[in-house]
Every structure is written in structure tokens, then in C-alpha cells.
Amino acid sequence: MAVAELGTDGTHIMHMPLPPLPPLVPPTSEAPSEIRGLIAQLHREYTALDDGAVATYIPELSKADPAKFGICLVTADGRVAEAGDCDEPFTIQSISKPFTYGLAIEEWGHDKVFRHVGVEPSGDAFNSIELHPGSTRPYNPMINTGAIAVSGLLYARHGEAALEQMLTRFSQLAGRQLSIDEDVYRSERATGHRNRAIVHLLLNCGVVEGDAEAALDLYFRQCSVLVTCRDLAVMAATLANMGRNPLTGVSAFELTSVKDVLSIMFTCGMYDYSGQWAYRVGVPAKSGVSGGVMAVVNRQLGIGTYSPRLDRYGNSCRGIAACEAMASRLGLHVFDCLNVGSSYLTAVL
Ligand code: DON
């Protein structure tokens, strides 16, 4: 039975019991050989793709090796298939955004977060300085305006402890202790004038309340969390597994926030490429400017890719191509003809 609790802002937070979960498998467990073979083949095929360019607008990111390429898939019961540079550390950048959004929903409740950040695709670039004209709040939490508003909510809740809370939750999602790349953090803090303009716009409109610089600092730090492509796949598998990390068994997110996070990733996760991504790949996903892509196949898979050469939208060229091919070869698209839809309807019809 669902348990209702009164949030601090007076809204009700529902805590739903988790449906039965599959038993844990050891972290070293391998995915079936057909899947491992496909991942190795995709890695070979798309290593040849050298389109795109490494991001330079955060100076420290320009040091990334453009040749690096990893693909990792983790099933919702913890089996792994990977190829290439899956241990290469890079900063999470915008892939932090769905997770901080989920955290804010759990901390503040859905209604309060919705009053600060909308859920509409903007159709514009991730760093656009714009608000939804009707509501004067950010369009959605996957672009910089919305993500900085979310950081403001987390800072308002926990103050200086917000960073530790966030790192703890990110670490639970990845199943290992994560840390911050101080050089990338300092590099973005020194050059992130556009984001500084955004936070002051949000302050002016009342979307960020209180210490705007502290909210921005939290945002810069969340973007500088170091991950690997395997971490991204495990974090995605945790979302696929209804918030419970399939390797450690730790519950990192509640069921209701997982649903909110996946919905917003589906419609807005790939910025102004989100429509094309939904059309071609058809699963919730999020990309980051350091070259990561994370995709989730509900109840089945987490996918992480890393290759730092980006297209004009700020998405990894090889990551997009490999995910597109994987979706087509494995039938991952949510509207694939073999997707049977509601299990309730299957049972009663
Ligand atoms: O705020 C920024 O510009 C970066 N810290 C994150 C942007 C990002 O990852 C966009 N992704 N493609």
C-alpha cells in the first residue's frame, strides 16, 4: 500500500512500495554472448567515425583524448557487456541533471519543483538564456536554466551540505564512491559567464531564492563529478531497475521520482536533438558536453557511452550513432512493434 507523508511545503509525498525485484547477481556477471558480441561489433564499427569536435568552451575539457571510445551496457539484473575505454574517467556534465532533478523532487515534492521548473521541451540549445514566456520559469530541468534552478532548490534545502548529499546519492546510483574533478570545476567556475548570467536572471524572476552564487557553485560542482562510461551504464541500470542499484542492491531513488526523471529525459534529454532522438532511438536518454551519453530501457537495460567528439547540439557523435544502431538491432524503441504495452491490460484483456 502507498504511504503518504506531508512534505515540508505542505504537499503530500507518496512513498510507493517497490514491486518484486530480481535477485542480485555478482557485479562481474557477464551479459549473454550475443549481447557482448553486438557491443564489441558496434565498438569496432563506430571507432571509424571521427566526426565532431571536443568541447573547448570549458578550457579543461579540451584536454580530452578525442580517440577515446567506450560502450557499456548493464542489465537491470546486473549483467555487464562492454567494449573499449569503459574505465576512462570524464566529468558527468549535463548527465548530472536528471539525477539532481530526481533529488529535488524527493527533497521538495513534485508540486514545489514544478512551480520552479517546467516540463516542456524548449527546442533551443542547452545554454539558451530564456524562460518560458507564460510562466517565467525554465522550460525544463535538462537545460542549463532548469538545472541551475534545481541546484538552487537543493542548496535552499541543505545549504553547504547539499554537495555531500548529492555526491552520496550519485555514488549510490553508480555503486561506488564518486568524487569531483577540481580542475574542471575551477575551469568552468572561471569561464562560466553564461551560466552566471542565467542564475542572476533566475534570481531576478524569483525562480532562485537566496544565495544565487552558491546555487551556481553547486551546479558547477555537480557537472564536475568524475564518472566512467561503466558508471553511466550502472546509473542508467539503476533507473531501469526502478531506482535500485542492481549491483549493490541499494535503493538510490524512489519509484515516483524515477518515473518523473525518465519522462523528462525522454522529451528533453538530448536538447534540441530530443525529437530526432525519440524518433530514431526511442528511449529516455541524457548527454553531456564531455562526451557521455546515458540511455535507459525501462525495466531492462542501462547504456553508457563515452566519446568526446561532439556534434553541433553538444551530443557525442559516436555515442548517438552507437545508440541508434543498438536500438535498431535490439528493438529498444518504446514503440517497437514487439513492445506489448501495459502489463495490466495484458492481464485483463
Ligand atoms: O553548464 C554547462 O555548460 C556544462 N557544465 C554542462 C553542459 C552540457 O553538458 C551540455 N551537454 N551537452
Boltz pocket constraint, residues with backbone or C-beta under 6 A from the ligand:
constraints:
  - pocket:
      binder: B
      contacts: [[A, 92], [A, 93], [A, 94], [A, 95], [A, 126], [A, 127], [A, 144], [A, 188], [A, 195], [A, 219], [A, 223], [A, 287], [A, 288], [A, 289], [A, 290], [A, 313], [A, 314], [A, 315]]
      max_distance: 6.0
